[in-house]
Amino acid sequence: LLQHSLFLTGGAANQTEKHLLEAMHLESVPCLHHMLGTFHRRLTGSTLSLASRLYLQKGFEVKEKFLEDSEKFYRTKPMTLSGMCEDDLVAINNWVKEATNGQIPTFLQQLPENTVMLLLNAIHFHGFWRNKFDVSFTGPDVFHLDNEFVVPVEMMKAQKYSLSWFTLESQDIQVAKFPFKSNMSFVVIVPNQYTWNTSHVLENFPYKQLCKLFPKEVPTTVKIPKIKLNYQLELNKVLSQMGLQELFTSPNLQKITDEPLFVSSIQHQSTLELKEDGVEASAATSIAISRSVSAFSLDRPFVFIIFEDETGIPLFIGSVQNPNPNAAPQIKELGFPSVEPENLALPGFPFQGSQFWKGDFLVPRLLSESLLSSY
């Protein structure tokens, strides 16, 4: 969402530019253009596959400055649609598939009707742990959906995993930081109660102080499920709810072209994959659970944020309520006993509140606004 808004800001003028900046809680964007360009160069490759492009209806003459900035900051340039819907659809899907190394093979099922300007963004993120998990320790386990039901999952395990985590008593939540390679971190936020006011906790979460709150990493017995998430959504409604309805009616986009222009559709799809692979072997000598050492079991619903460590900017925000939605939930008493209280590291919650994303890949609106205003 931030990238789409910044991309449009580069072509907007007057009130449209002002409203875009207000929606992002920014005063100006040049530094962020440079920063996002740096992200693309540093992260694109084994960690992040990105396809981002603007498509225009035939007949629009794009200004040279906008073309130059698009190429400079985002390594892409606007493309002209042929006007043949089937041909354009095939061309877009083929380009996204190639740009994401085959991870997003079909981006669009059909083109929006009467397309004037189409913005698309496709991202595949493959997280590589700084300390990888030993594949031989991964095995069947359960993920607790709530107090009554569980689903089977493939659980990654390690006994002496270097992990920084703490309990935030004021919010009654636990927070952990799993380091990725390339100066990124996978931060999980999990409440200690199933009845959880999501909006209240996320609105009051201390993002600015987060780095100071994390203690020194300690050898920890860790359990975390293998995860593969997918999210796809047209963002027109989301941006309209943020006060940017004009983008789809009569925006001032004179930095793109002098001709009347409006946004027809903004399409986004992202996939995120977390499995055992990483950079270094973790110090895992066995997978036996020991109550005498730190233990962190991510076997319940949680919110996650993937941060770029140097800037603190969130690259992904989401929620995992069920990492195996294709499996039938099973009642704990019929084969999966409840976890003993002393082993409960991360109790979960039913996700509530306003959101940008759906399914297992959610972006709470309050969280995104708070993060944008923090950095």
Phi, psi and omega in degrees: 000317179298317182294318178302315182295317179295321179299316179291325180300327178296341179248357185267160179218161174053231187295325180296317177297317180300315182292325176296317179295320179296320180296330180264002181059043181235156175262326177208167187239353184307316182294324179289326174302313180296319183294315179294325175298320177295319176304313182301314183292322185280324188262335182295131182141236184290334183268315188229125173249124190230133173233116182222126185201153176249131178245136181239148173298150178302142174109349180268131177262110184278137182291146185298321181298319179293321177298316181296315181294321178299316180291321184291311187270328187239002178052040177210165177219152180302145179242152179262131177287146182282339185095347175264105189305312182296318179295317180295320180297315179296317181297318180294312181296321178294320180293317179296317179301316180292318183292333180256020177054039177080001184284335176237085186287330180229106183274313181238139173275330177202158177277144174300146181294145176051050182293125173258309176220128181238126174253131177228148181214120179234130184227131169242122180246121175247106183283126176253115181295148172295319174248110185286162177265144178284120183301328183293341179269347179290135181197176181297139178204190179233152175244126185276110180289322179196202182289343187248327191239150174227163172229149177287142178218163169269115186255126173277143186221148174206148183267319184239063182271130180288111187220139173252123179206159183205165174255128177263096187300322183297331179257352183057048179225163173243145185227134179225153180234114176261115182289135169261169170284172178063036175056049176227159180223143176259104183256128179247141180235120185224131179281163177265002180226147177286325176277102191225127176278091186303310183301318181295313183294314182292324179294328184257009180290132186279072183300318184295330182264005189302314182300324181286336183282333183288126178280180177296143178297141178228151176300125188225139171284119188239141169228126180214132183286149171293139188228137168219112185247151177221137180219137177216135183198144168276130189265008181304313183294320181299311181294325177296320178294337178272007178091019182247037180301329185299336180302331186257005179236290183214065179283162173261100180243044186289347176281347174269310180204156178281346181277153178302130186215141175217162181276126176275317184201145173238113186249137180222138173218137179219145174233145181225132183230130177231117175224202192286335192294147182196198186266310185240153175287134177277161183277069181253109182261342175195174180244015178293136179279126179245127181281354183270353180241168178300136181225134182223112184244110182270071185243023182217164182305143183207159171260143178229152173226131174258112183261146164272116193296321186293323183255339184080008181281132178283128177269324177223144173226132182199180179224136174246108176260333180207102182287354179224068185293344180280347180271146178283127177300145180236142180288134184302319184293344182263028177145342180234096182294152177298147178289138179296143185308322184288347179260001182284108178265320186221078174298156187251199186198155169277124185291135181223176173093169180293149186209155176266322185253166183234176179067227181266012184225088192245148172235105176297132183298316181300322181294314183295319180294320180295320180293318181295325181282348182271338186237000000 
